[in-house]
Amino acid sequence: MTEQPGKWPTPQKILVILAHPDDPEFFCGATLARWAREGHEIHYCLLTCGDKGGNLDLTPDQLCHNRRGEQRRAADVIGVGSIRFLELEDGYLVPSLELRQEIVRIIRQEKPDILVACDPTNLYPFSGYGLNHPDHRAAGQIVLDAVFPAAGNPHYFPELLKGENLEPHTPKEVWVSLAANPTVVFDVTDTWEIKLSALLEHRSQIGDPARFEERMRSRRTEDSSDAAPRYEEKFRQIKFR
C-alpha cells in the first residue's frame, strides 16, 4: 500500500526549523497539531527570538524575553516538546556557510525523521498583501542547503564528525511550508481551532484578539461558507529516502 503524504505507520521525530517565534503556528500550526495528536514527536528550532517585532517601546532584550515565553505557551497548545532558540538577530539572517554548518550540526544532533522548513523562493506568499519577510526566505535557504548535500555527507564540515562525533544524517522527508508551488494540500479544518488558540498566545504579534480571530476564520477555502468553513495548509514535500 502506498503511504499517504503525512501519514506514517510509526511515530516520527519532526524538527521544525524556522526564523521567528510564531512562524510555526502561522505557517503550519494546524498540521503540526494534527501530527502531535497522531503521536509524533515535534521539536522547534527558531533562528531568532523575534527581538524586533511587537511593541517597539520595549528594548530588543525585553521583546526577546516576551516572545520566548509566548512561543513556549503556543507550543504547549500545539503539543510540541523542546524549543531551541539560536538567538540570532531578528531581521539580519543571511544564508552564510557558518549558519549552514550550525544547522547541519543541529540536524545531526537531533536526527529528525521529518524536517519542516519554509520556501526561500516565495517572495509574495499572501495574495495582494505585503512581502515575505527576508528572514523567512533566508531561513528556508539555510535549512534546505544544510539538508542537501551537507547533513548526510561526511565530507561536508568534517570537523563535526571528527571533533564532535556527529554522524551524517539526512531526514527521510522535508516539508516546505509557505510553499510557492505546493505538492500537498491538507484539509486542517479539524485542528484549525487549535492553531488559532496557539496563535492567540503570541499576544505581542496579533493586535486586537477579536479582530485577529475574525481575520483568521476568514481564511477559509473558497468552496466553503461561514456556516461550514473549511481550512487548508499547503506544503511542498521532498523525499530523500
C-alpha positions as CSV (number, residue, x, y, z in Angstrom):
1,M,0.0,0.0,0.0
2,T,1.3,3.5,-0.9
3,E,1.9,5.7,2.1
4,Q,-0.3,8.8,2.1
5,P,1.7,12.0,2.4
6,G,2.0,13.0,6.1
7,K,0.7,9.6,7.3
8,W,3.4,7.4,8.7
9,P,2.9,3.9,10.1
10,T,5.1,4.6,13.1
11,P,5.8,7.7,15.3
12,Q,8.2,10.1,13.7
13,K,10.6,12.7,15.1
14,I,9.7,16.0,13.5
15,L,12.0,19.0,13.6
16,V,10.7,22.4,12.6
17,I,13.4,25.0,11.7
18,L,12.1,28.5,11.0
19,A,13.1,32.1,11.6
20,H,10.9,33.6,14.3
21,P,8.6,32.8,17.2
22,D,5.1,32.4,15.8
23,D,6.3,31.2,12.4
24,P,5.5,27.5,13.1
25,E,2.0,28.4,14.2
26,F,1.3,30.8,11.4
27,F,2.8,28.7,8.6
28,C,1.6,25.2,9.6
29,G,0.2,25.1,13.1
30,A,-2.9,23.1,12.3
31,T,-0.8,20.4,10.6
32,L,1.6,20.3,13.5
33,A,-1.3,20.0,15.9
34,R,-2.6,17.0,13.8
35,W,0.8,15.3,13.8
36,A,1.2,15.8,17.6
37,R,-2.2,14.2,18.2
38,E,-1.3,11.3,16.0
39,G,1.6,10.6,18.4
40,H,4.5,12.1,16.5
41,E,7.3,13.9,18.4
42,I,7.7,17.5,17.5
43,H,10.5,19.9,18.3
44,Y,11.2,23.5,17.2
45,C,14.4,25.3,16.3
46,L,14.0,29.0,15.8
47,L,16.8,31.0,14.4
48,T,15.9,34.3,16.1
49,C,13.9,35.3,19.2
50,G,12.0,38.0,17.3
51,D,13.7,40.9,19.0
52,K,12.4,43.5,16.5
53,G,8.7,42.5,16.4
54,G,5.9,43.7,18.6
55,N,5.8,46.7,21.0
56,L,8.7,48.8,19.8
57,D,8.7,50.8,23.0
58,L,10.4,47.8,24.6
59,T,14.1,47.1,24.2
60,P,15.2,44.2,22.0
61,D,16.1,42.2,25.1
62,Q,12.6,42.7,26.5
63,L,11.0,41.8,23.2
64,C,13.1,38.6,23.1
65,H,12.1,37.6,26.6
66,N,8.4,38.2,25.9
67,R,8.4,36.3,22.7
68,R,10.3,33.3,24.1
69,G,7.5,33.0,26.7
70,E,4.8,33.4,24.1
71,Q,6.4,30.7,21.9
72,R,6.6,28.2,24.7
73,R,2.9,28.7,25.6
74,A,1.9,28.4,21.9
75,A,4.0,25.3,21.5
76,D,2.3,23.8,24.5
77,V,-1.1,24.3,22.9
78,I,0.2,22.5,19.7
79,G,1.8,19.7,21.7
80,V,5.5,20.4,21.0
81,G,8.4,19.1,23.0
82,S,11.6,21.1,23.1
83,I,12.3,24.6,21.6
84,R,15.8,25.7,20.7
85,F,16.5,29.4,20.1
86,L,19.7,30.2,18.3
87,E,19.3,33.9,19.4
88,L,20.4,35.4,16.1
89,E,19.4,39.0,15.5
90,D,15.9,39.4,14.0
91,G,15.9,40.8,10.5
92,Y,19.6,40.2,9.7
93,L,19.6,36.5,8.7
94,V,21.8,35.6,5.8
95,P,22.5,32.2,4.3
96,S,26.1,32.1,5.4
97,L,28.3,29.0,5.5
98,E,28.7,29.5,9.2
99,L,25.0,29.3,9.8
100,R,24.7,26.4,7.3
101,Q,27.2,24.5,9.4
102,E,25.2,25.2,12.6
103,I,22.0,23.8,11.0
104,V,23.9,20.8,9.8
105,R,25.1,20.3,13.4
106,I,21.6,20.5,14.8
107,I,20.3,18.1,12.2
108,R,23.0,15.6,13.1
109,Q,22.3,16.1,16.8
110,E,18.6,15.7,16.6
111,K,18.4,13.2,13.8
112,P,14.8,14.0,12.7
113,D,12.8,11.7,10.5
114,I,10.9,14.7,9.1
115,L,12.1,18.2,8.8
116,V,9.8,21.2,8.3
117,A,11.2,24.4,6.7
118,C,9.9,27.3,4.6
119,D,10.2,28.3,1.0
120,P,13.2,30.5,0.2
121,T,11.7,31.4,-3.2
122,N,8.3,32.7,-2.1
123,L,8.5,36.5,-2.3
124,Y,4.7,37.0,-2.4
125,P,3.1,34.4,-0.1
126,F,0.0,36.4,0.7
127,S,-2.3,37.3,-2.2
128,G,-2.3,41.1,-2.6
129,Y,-0.8,41.7,0.9
130,G,2.8,42.7,1.6
131,L,6.1,40.8,1.1
132,N,7.6,37.8,2.6
133,H,10.0,38.7,5.4
134,P,13.6,38.3,4.3
135,D,14.3,36.2,7.4
136,H,11.8,33.7,6.2
137,R,13.4,33.4,2.9
138,A,16.9,33.2,4.4
139,A,15.9,30.6,6.9
140,G,14.4,28.4,4.1
141,Q,17.6,28.7,2.1
142,I,19.8,28.0,5.1
143,V,17.9,24.9,6.0
144,L,17.5,23.4,2.6
145,D,21.2,24.0,1.8
146,A,22.0,22.2,5.1
147,V,19.8,19.2,4.4
148,F,21.3,18.7,0.9
149,P,24.0,17.9,0.3
150,A,25.7,18.7,3.6
151,A,23.9,17.0,6.5
152,G,24.2,13.4,5.2
153,N,27.7,13.7,3.7
154,P,30.7,13.2,6.0
155,H,32.9,15.3,3.7
156,Y,30.9,18.4,4.5
157,F,32.0,20.1,7.7
158,P,34.3,17.2,8.6
159,E,35.1,18.8,12.0
160,L,31.5,17.9,13.1
161,L,32.3,14.2,12.6
162,K,35.9,14.2,13.7
163,G,35.6,16.7,16.6
164,E,32.0,16.2,17.8
165,N,31.3,12.6,16.7
166,L,28.2,13.8,14.8
167,E,27.4,11.2,12.3
168,P,25.9,12.2,8.9
169,H,22.1,12.2,8.9
170,T,19.6,13.0,6.2
171,P,15.9,13.3,7.1
172,K,13.5,11.0,5.2
173,E,11.4,13.9,4.1
174,V,11.4,17.7,4.1
175,W,8.1,19.6,4.3
176,V,8.4,23.1,2.9
177,S,5.7,25.3,4.4
178,L,4.5,28.6,2.8
179,A,5.4,27.0,-0.5
180,A,5.1,28.9,-3.8
181,N,4.4,25.6,-5.6
182,P,2.9,23.2,-3.1
183,T,2.5,19.5,-3.9
184,V,0.4,18.5,-0.8
185,V,-2.7,20.2,0.4
186,F,-4.2,19.2,3.8
187,D,-7.7,19.8,5.0
188,V,-6.9,21.0,8.5
189,T,-10.4,22.1,9.5
190,D,-10.4,19.7,12.5
191,T,-7.3,21.3,14.0
192,W,-7.8,25.0,12.9
193,E,-9.1,26.0,16.3
194,I,-6.0,24.5,17.9
195,K,-3.9,26.6,15.5
196,L,-5.9,29.7,16.4
197,S,-5.6,29.0,20.1
198,A,-1.9,28.7,19.8
199,L,-1.6,31.9,17.8
200,L,-3.5,33.8,20.4
201,E,-0.7,33.1,22.8
202,H,1.5,35.3,20.6
203,R,-0.1,38.4,22.1
204,S,2.6,40.8,21.1
205,Q,2.1,40.0,17.5
206,I,-1.7,39.7,16.8
207,G,-3.1,43.1,17.9
208,D,-6.8,43.1,18.9
209,P,-7.6,39.4,19.6
210,A,-11.2,39.6,18.4
211,R,-10.2,41.2,15.1
212,F,-7.4,38.7,14.8
213,E,-9.8,35.7,15.3
214,E,-12.1,37.2,12.7
215,R,-9.3,37.5,10.2
216,M,-8.0,34.0,10.8
217,R,-11.5,32.5,10.5
218,S,-12.0,34.3,7.2
219,R,-9.1,32.3,5.7
220,R,-11.5,29.5,4.8
221,T,-11.4,27.9,1.4
222,E,-13.4,29.5,-1.4
223,D,-15.6,26.4,-1.7
224,S,-16.8,26.6,2.0
225,S,-19.0,29.0,3.9
226,D,-19.1,30.9,7.1
227,A,-21.6,28.4,8.4
228,A,-19.5,25.4,7.3
229,P,-15.9,26.6,6.9
230,R,-13.0,24.5,5.6
231,Y,-9.4,25.3,6.1
232,E,-6.2,24.1,4.3
233,E,-2.4,24.2,4.8
234,K,-0.1,23.6,1.9
235,F,3.4,22.2,1.5
236,R,6.0,21.0,-0.9
237,Q,7.0,17.5,0.1
238,I,10.6,16.5,-0.7
239,K,11.6,12.8,-0.2
240,F,15.1,11.7,0.3
241,R,14.5,8.0,1.3
